[in-house]
C-alpha cells in the first residue's frame, strides 16, 4: 500500500490511534495478510508525524502478532487475530495427532488423586460466597507456611501456576523491559514475556541450575526480573542445587531492584523441596507454587509468596478481574494436602513417573546416550539438527516438541514427555538415536 492510502484512513495520528486504526484495517481484511507496509520514514512524512511515533505504533502491532519484519525488507501484515495469542503454545496445539504423540506435558490421569471426598467437605469453607477480595483462606495459608522453602511475609492463592506467573509478570514487569530467563523455559512463560514486549535474555544452565556468570551478564545489561524454576525444571527435569541457589543469591545481591520470579511448576512430584533464593533474598523473591500436576489440573490452584507490599500490589492488580481465587477450590486443595490417602497417591505418582523416566533413560543408555538425573515429565535431548530430527521422527509417527519453542538462541534440542509412556521405550530410543541425538 502507498502512503497516501493510509493518509486517507488514519485520522488519529497519535501512537495509540495509529495502532488502533491499522489493527482495525487488518482485522477487517482491508489490509490482507502479506501486504507490505510503506517504509516508516516515508509514512511518517506523509502523516505529518515523527518516525518515532510510527515506529512505536508498529511495535504494538508486532507485539500483537499482526505485522512482522525489520530492516530493508520492511514491515508486512502477518495475521488477523483480533486478540493477542501465545504464539509458541498456539503452534503446538490443534495439530493432527500422530500414533506416538509425546508433546503432552500433563499428568497421567490414572495417577491423580480423587477429588470426590475433597468436594464433599467444601461446605465448611469460611466466608463462602462473600464478595471479599481475600488473598488466601486460613487453612491453605497454614499449610503453605509449614511447607514453604523459606519464610515469606505473606501468601496469596492463585488460579494455577501459570495463572500466578501471568499475574506476577503483568503486575511487576513494565512492557518492554529486559528479563533474564533460565534457559530453557516453558513455552507459556516465553509467550507471556513476548506479550509484554520484553527482551528475553537467556541465562544458560547446567545440571545444577542457572550459571552465575550468565546471570551476572544478564543483570549487567539491566534485567528488570529474573525468572527461574528452582524445583524440577519443566523442560529438563533437573532441579537447582542448594549450593547453586546460594551462588545465584550472591549475584542477586548486586541487583536489589531486580525481581526474582520463581516458578515451582511440579510441586509434589519432586523428591526435595525447591531451593529458593528467598532464603537469602526474601524481599526480592516472588515464589509461585503450582498444585496442578500433583493434585489435578482442573483444581486450578497455586500459591504465591512475596513481601506483604508485593502481595498488596498483586491483589490490587487482580481487582481488574475476579479479585480472588475460588474459596471452594482453595478449601478442597487444603483438605487434599493434609489427607493421608491423597498424600499416598501423590507419592505413588512421584514413584511411577520416576520409574518411567528411568526406563527410557536406560533404553537410551543402551545406545550410548546419557540423559543424566532428574524427574518430572520431560527429557531435554540435544540433537545435531532440530528440523531434521523433527522430520525424521514424524516419518516414524513420533511427535515431539522442537527446542526452539522453549529456548532462546540455544543449541538444537528436542523435548519429549514420558509421563504416559508405559511401553515401547527400546523402540523409541532407537528412533531417537536414528533422528540424530548427540
C-alpha positions as CSV (number, residue, x, y, z in Angstrom):
1,X,0.0,0.0,0.0
2,X,1.2,3.5,-0.8
3,X,1.5,6.1,2.0
4,X,-1.5,8.2,0.6
5,X,-3.8,5.2,1.1
6,X,-3.1,5.4,4.8
7,X,-3.3,9.2,4.9
8,X,-6.9,9.0,3.8
9,X,-7.8,6.4,6.5
10,X,-5.6,7.2,9.6
11,X,-7.3,10.3,11.1
12,X,-6.0,9.8,14.7
13,X,-2.2,10.4,14.3
14,X,-1.3,9.6,18.0
15,X,0.6,6.4,18.7
16,X,-2.4,4.7,20.2
17,X,-4.6,6.0,17.4
18,X,-2.3,4.7,14.6
19,X,-2.0,1.3,16.3
20,X,-5.8,1.0,16.8
21,X,-6.7,2.1,13.3
22,X,-4.2,-0.1,11.5
23,X,-5.3,-3.1,13.6
24,X,-8.9,-2.5,12.6
25,X,-7.9,-2.3,8.9
26,X,-6.0,-5.6,9.2
27,X,-8.8,-7.3,11.1
28,X,-11.4,-6.1,8.6
29,X,-9.5,-7.5,5.7
30,X,-8.7,-4.2,4.1
31,X,-5.1,-4.9,4.8
32,X,-4.8,-8.7,4.0
33,X,-2.1,-10.9,5.2
34,X,1.1,-10.4,3.1
35,X,0.5,-6.7,2.5
36,X,3.7,-4.7,2.5
37,X,3.6,-1.5,4.6
38,X,5.3,1.7,3.5
39,X,8.7,2.5,5.0
40,X,8.4,4.1,8.4
41,X,10.0,7.4,7.5
42,X,8.1,7.7,4.3
43,X,4.7,7.1,6.0
44,X,5.6,9.4,8.9
45,X,6.4,12.2,6.5
46,X,3.1,11.7,4.7
47,X,1.1,11.6,8.0
48,X,3.0,14.6,9.4
49,X,4.3,12.8,12.5
50,X,7.7,11.8,13.7
51,X,9.2,8.4,12.6
52,X,9.3,7.5,16.3
53,X,5.5,7.8,16.5
54,X,5.0,5.3,13.7
55,X,7.8,3.1,15.0
56,X,6.2,2.8,18.4
57,X,2.8,2.2,17.0
58,X,4.2,-0.5,14.7
59,X,5.9,-2.1,17.8
60,X,2.5,-2.5,19.4
61,X,1.2,-4.2,16.2
62,X,4.2,-6.5,16.2
63,X,3.5,-7.4,19.9
64,X,0.0,-8.4,18.9
65,X,1.5,-10.5,16.0
66,X,-0.3,-8.5,13.4
67,X,2.8,-7.3,11.5
68,X,6.4,-8.5,11.2
69,X,9.6,-7.6,9.5
70,X,12.6,-5.4,10.0
71,X,15.4,-3.8,8.1
72,X,15.3,-3.1,4.4
73,X,12.7,-5.7,3.8
74,X,10.1,-3.5,5.6
75,X,7.1,-4.5,7.5
76,X,4.2,-6.7,6.3
77,X,0.9,-8.0,7.6
78,X,1.2,-11.5,9.1
79,X,-2.0,-12.1,11.0
80,X,-5.6,-11.0,11.5
81,X,-6.2,-12.3,15.1
82,X,-8.5,-9.9,17.0
83,X,-6.7,-10.5,20.3
84,X,-3.1,-11.3,21.2
85,X,-2.4,-15.0,21.5
86,X,0.5,-17.2,22.7
87,X,2.4,-17.9,19.5
88,X,4.6,-20.8,20.8
89,X,1.8,-22.7,22.6
90,X,-0.8,-21.9,19.9
91,X,1.5,-23.5,17.3
92,X,1.7,-26.6,19.5
93,X,-2.0,-27.4,19.9
94,X,-4.6,-28.3,17.5
95,X,-2.2,-30.2,15.2
96,X,-3.2,-33.6,13.8
97,X,-2.3,-36.4,16.2
98,X,0.3,-39.0,15.4
99,X,0.4,-42.6,16.6
100,X,3.1,-41.7,19.1
101,X,2.5,-38.2,20.5
102,X,5.0,-37.2,23.1
103,X,4.1,-33.5,23.3
104,X,1.6,-33.7,26.2
105,X,3.4,-32.4,29.3
106,X,0.5,-33.3,31.6
107,X,0.0,-35.8,34.4
108,X,-1.3,-39.3,33.8
109,X,-4.9,-39.1,34.8
110,X,-4.7,-42.6,36.3
111,X,-2.1,-41.3,38.8
112,X,-4.1,-38.3,40.1
113,X,-5.9,-38.4,43.4
114,X,-9.7,-38.4,43.6
115,X,-11.5,-35.1,44.2
116,X,-14.8,-36.6,45.4
117,X,-14.1,-36.5,49.2
118,X,-12.5,-33.1,49.0
119,X,-15.5,-31.5,47.4
120,X,-17.9,-33.2,49.8
121,X,-16.4,-31.1,52.5
122,X,-16.2,-27.7,50.9
123,X,-19.4,-26.5,52.6
124,X,-17.3,-25.9,55.6
125,X,-15.3,-23.2,53.8
126,X,-15.3,-19.9,55.8
127,X,-16.7,-16.7,54.1
128,X,-18.2,-18.9,51.3
129,X,-19.8,-16.7,48.6
130,X,-18.7,-13.5,50.3
131,X,-17.7,-10.7,47.9
132,X,-14.4,-10.1,49.7
133,X,-11.1,-9.8,48.0
134,X,-9.4,-12.3,50.3
135,X,-5.9,-13.2,49.3
136,X,-5.9,-16.8,50.7
137,X,-8.0,-18.9,53.1
138,X,-6.6,-19.6,56.5
139,X,-6.3,-23.4,56.1
140,X,-4.2,-23.1,52.8
141,X,-2.1,-20.3,54.4
142,X,-1.2,-22.6,57.3
143,X,-0.2,-25.5,55.1
144,X,1.9,-23.2,52.9
145,X,3.6,-21.8,55.9
146,X,4.6,-25.2,57.1
147,X,5.9,-26.5,53.8
148,X,7.5,-23.4,52.1
149,X,11.2,-23.3,51.3
150,X,11.7,-20.0,53.1
151,X,9.8,-17.8,55.5
152,X,7.9,-15.1,53.4
153,X,6.0,-12.2,54.8
154,X,2.7,-13.1,53.1
155,X,0.8,-15.6,50.8
156,X,-1.8,-15.4,48.1
157,X,-3.8,-18.1,46.4
158,X,-3.8,-18.0,42.6
159,X,-5.6,-19.7,39.7
160,X,-3.0,-22.3,39.0
161,X,0.8,-22.0,38.5
162,X,0.7,-20.3,35.1
163,X,-2.1,-18.0,36.2
164,X,0.1,-16.9,39.1
165,X,3.2,-16.4,36.9
166,X,1.0,-14.4,34.4
167,X,-0.4,-12.1,37.1
168,X,3.1,-11.6,38.7
169,X,4.7,-10.7,35.4
170,X,2.0,-8.4,34.2
171,X,1.8,-6.7,37.6
172,X,5.6,-6.2,38.1
173,X,7.3,-6.2,34.7
174,X,6.8,-3.0,32.7
175,X,6.2,-3.6,29.0
176,X,9.4,-3.5,27.0
177,X,11.6,-4.5,30.0
178,X,14.6,-6.7,29.8
179,X,14.1,-10.0,31.6
180,X,16.7,-12.7,32.5
181,X,15.2,-16.2,32.0
182,X,16.6,-19.6,32.9
183,X,17.1,-21.3,29.6
184,X,15.3,-23.5,28.6
185,X,11.9,-22.3,29.9
186,X,8.3,-23.3,29.4
187,X,6.6,-22.1,26.2
188,X,3.9,-20.3,28.1
189,X,6.3,-18.2,30.1
190,X,8.1,-17.1,26.9
191,X,4.7,-16.3,25.4
192,X,3.8,-14.1,28.4
193,X,7.1,-12.2,28.1
194,X,6.5,-11.8,24.3
195,X,3.1,-10.3,25.1
196,X,4.8,-7.8,27.4
197,X,7.2,-6.9,24.6
198,X,10.0,-8.0,26.9
199,X,13.6,-8.5,25.7
200,X,14.3,-12.1,26.9
201,X,17.9,-12.6,27.9
202,X,18.7,-16.3,28.3
203,X,20.6,-17.4,31.3
204,X,22.4,-20.6,30.4
205,X,22.3,-23.6,32.8
206,X,23.9,-26.9,33.6
207,X,23.0,-29.9,35.8
208,X,22.9,-27.7,39.0
209,X,20.8,-24.8,37.5
210,X,21.4,-21.4,36.0
211,X,25.1,-20.4,35.7
212,X,26.1,-17.5,37.9
213,X,28.3,-15.9,35.3
214,X,25.5,-16.0,32.7
215,X,23.1,-14.4,35.3
216,X,25.7,-11.7,36.1
217,X,25.9,-10.8,32.4
218,X,22.1,-10.5,32.1
219,X,21.9,-8.4,35.3
220,X,24.7,-6.2,33.9
221,X,22.5,-5.4,30.9
222,X,19.8,-4.1,33.2
223,X,17.4,-7.0,33.7
224,X,14.2,-6.0,35.5
225,X,13.4,-9.5,36.6
226,X,15.0,-13.0,36.8
227,X,12.7,-16.0,36.0
228,X,13.8,-19.4,37.1
229,X,12.4,-22.8,38.2
230,X,14.0,-23.7,41.5
231,X,12.3,-27.1,41.8
232,X,12.1,-29.5,38.9
233,X,12.6,-27.6,35.6
234,X,9.5,-28.4,33.5
235,X,11.7,-28.8,30.4
236,X,14.9,-30.5,31.6
237,X,13.6,-32.3,34.7
238,X,16.6,-31.0,36.6
239,X,16.4,-29.1,39.9
240,X,18.6,-26.3,41.2
241,X,21.0,-27.4,43.9
242,X,21.2,-25.7,47.2
243,X,24.8,-24.7,46.5
244,X,23.9,-23.1,43.2
245,X,20.9,-21.3,44.7
246,X,23.3,-19.7,47.2
247,X,25.7,-18.6,44.4
248,X,22.7,-17.1,42.5
249,X,21.6,-15.3,45.6
250,X,25.0,-13.6,45.8
251,X,24.7,-12.4,42.2
252,X,21.2,-11.0,43.0
253,X,22.6,-9.0,45.9
254,X,24.2,-6.8,43.3
255,X,20.8,-6.1,41.7
256,X,18.5,-5.3,44.6
257,X,15.9,-3.7,42.3
258,X,15.5,-6.9,40.1
259,X,12.6,-9.2,40.9
260,X,13.3,-12.9,41.4
261,X,10.3,-14.8,40.0
262,X,10.4,-18.5,41.0
263,X,8.1,-21.0,39.3
264,X,7.7,-24.3,41.2
265,X,5.7,-25.9,38.5
266,X,6.0,-29.6,39.6
267,X,5.4,-29.2,43.3
268,X,4.6,-32.5,45.0
269,X,6.4,-34.5,42.3
270,X,10.0,-33.7,43.4
271,X,11.9,-35.6,46.0
272,X,13.1,-32.4,47.6
273,X,11.7,-29.0,48.5
274,X,12.7,-26.4,45.9
275,X,16.0,-24.5,46.7
276,X,14.5,-21.0,46.8
277,X,16.6,-17.8,46.5
278,X,14.0,-16.4,49.0
279,X,16.2,-17.9,51.8
280,X,18.7,-15.2,51.1
281,X,16.7,-12.5,49.1
282,X,13.1,-12.7,50.5
283,X,12.4,-9.0,49.8
284,X,13.0,-9.6,46.1
285,X,11.5,-13.1,45.7
286,X,8.1,-14.0,44.4
287,X,7.7,-17.7,44.6
288,X,4.8,-19.4,42.7
289,X,3.9,-23.0,43.6
290,X,1.6,-24.9,41.3
291,X,-0.6,-27.8,42.7
292,X,-2.0,-28.8,39.3
293,X,0.5,-31.5,38.3
294,X,0.1,-33.4,41.6
295,X,-3.5,-32.8,42.7
296,X,-5.1,-32.2,39.3
297,X,-5.2,-29.6,36.6
298,X,-8.9,-28.8,37.0
299,X,-8.4,-27.9,40.6
300,X,-6.6,-24.7,39.2
301,X,-4.9,-23.8,42.4
302,X,-1.5,-22.4,43.1
303,X,0.0,-20.3,45.9
304,X,2.2,-17.2,45.7
305,X,4.6,-15.9,48.4
306,X,6.1,-12.5,48.5
307,X,6.6,-9.5,50.7
308,X,3.4,-8.0,52.2
309,X,3.8,-5.0,49.9
310,X,4.0,-7.1,46.8
311,X,1.0,-9.2,47.8
312,X,-1.0,-6.0,48.2
313,X,0.2,-4.9,44.7
314,X,-0.8,-8.2,43.2
315,X,-4.2,-8.1,44.9
316,X,-4.8,-4.7,43.5
317,X,-3.8,-5.9,40.0
318,X,-6.2,-8.8,40.3
319,X,-9.1,-6.4,41.1
320,X,-9.3,-5.8,37.4
321,X,-10.8,-9.3,37.2
322,X,-12.3,-11.8,39.7
323,X,-10.4,-10.3,42.6
324,X,-9.8,-13.6,44.5
325,X,-9.3,-17.3,43.8
326,X,-12.4,-19.5,44.5
327,X,-12.6,-20.4,48.2
328,X,-14.2,-23.6,47.2
329,X,-11.2,-24.7,45.3
330,X,-8.8,-23.4,47.9
331,X,-10.7,-25.4,50.6
332,X,-10.6,-28.6,48.5
333,X,-6.8,-28.2,47.9
334,X,-6.1,-27.5,51.6
335,X,-8.0,-30.7,52.6
336,X,-6.2,-32.8,50.0
337,X,-2.8,-31.6,51.1
338,X,-3.5,-33.0,54.6
339,X,-5.4,-36.1,53.6
340,X,-3.4,-39.3,54.2
341,X,-4.9,-41.1,51.1
342,X,-4.2,-38.2,48.8
343,X,-0.6,-37.8,50.0
344,X,-0.1,-41.6,49.4
345,X,-1.5,-41.2,45.9
346,X,0.8,-38.3,45.1
347,X,3.8,-40.3,46.5
348,X,2.9,-43.2,44.3
349,X,2.6,-40.9,41.2
350,X,6.1,-39.5,42.0
351,X,7.5,-43.0,42.1
352,X,5.8,-44.1,38.9
353,X,7.0,-41.1,37.0
354,X,10.5,-41.8,38.2
355,X,10.3,-45.4,37.0
356,X,9.1,-44.3,33.6
357,X,11.9,-41.8,33.3
358,X,14.5,-44.4,34.3
359,X,13.1,-46.9,31.8
360,X,13.5,-44.5,28.9
361,X,16.9,-43.3,30.2
362,X,18.1,-46.9,30.5
363,X,16.9,-47.6,26.9
364,X,18.9,-44.6,25.7
365,X,21.9,-45.6,27.7
366,X,22.0,-48.9,25.7
367,X,22.6,-46.7,22.7
368,X,25.4,-44.7,24.4
369,X,23.1,-41.7,25.3
370,X,23.4,-40.4,28.9
371,X,20.5,-38.2,29.9
372,X,21.7,-37.6,33.5
373,X,19.5,-37.4,36.5
374,X,16.2,-35.6,37.0
375,X,12.5,-36.0,37.4
376,X,9.2,-34.5,36.3
377,X,7.6,-35.3,32.9
378,X,10.2,-34.3,30.3
379,X,13.5,-35.1,28.7
380,X,15.5,-32.4,27.0
381,X,17.7,-34.0,24.4
382,X,20.4,-32.4,22.2
383,X,20.3,-33.2,18.5
384,X,22.5,-32.5,15.6
385,X,19.8,-30.7,13.6
386,X,16.5,-29.8,15.1
387,X,14.5,-29.6,11.9
388,X,15.9,-32.9,10.6
389,X,15.2,-34.6,13.9
390,X,11.6,-33.5,13.9
391,X,11.0,-34.6,10.4
392,X,12.7,-38.0,10.9
393,X,10.6,-38.7,14.0
394,X,7.4,-37.5,12.3
395,X,8.1,-40.1,9.5
396,X,8.0,-42.7,12.2
397,X,4.8,-41.4,13.6
398,X,6.5,-39.8,16.6
399,X,5.7,-36.2,17.5
400,X,7.9,-34.2,19.9
401,X,8.5,-30.5,20.6
402,X,11.2,-28.5,18.9
403,X,13.6,-27.0,21.3
404,X,13.4,-23.5,19.7
405,X,9.9,-23.2,21.3
406,X,11.5,-23.5,24.8
407,X,14.9,-21.9,24.3
408,X,16.2,-18.5,23.1
409,X,19.2,-19.0,20.9
410,X,20.4,-22.2,22.5
411,X,21.9,-25.3,20.8
412,X,19.4,-27.6,18.9
413,X,17.3,-29.8,21.2
414,X,14.0,-31.7,21.2
415,X,11.7,-32.1,24.2
416,X,9.5,-35.1,24.8
417,X,7.2,-36.2,27.6
418,X,7.3,-39.6,29.2
419,X,4.5,-39.0,31.7
420,X,2.2,-41.5,29.9
421,X,4.9,-43.7,28.4
422,X,4.3,-47.2,29.8
423,X,5.9,-49.3,26.9
424,X,8.0,-49.1,23.7
425,X,11.0,-47.5,25.4
426,X,13.5,-49.6,23.5
427,X,11.9,-48.9,20.1
428,X,11.5,-45.2,20.9
429,X,15.2,-44.9,22.0
430,X,16.3,-46.5,18.7
431,X,14.3,-44.0,16.7
432,X,15.5,-41.0,18.7
433,X,19.1,-42.1,18.1
434,X,18.4,-42.5,14.4
435,X,16.9,-39.0,14.4
436,X,20.3,-37.5,15.4
437,X,20.7,-37.4,19.2
438,X,24.1,-36.4,20.2
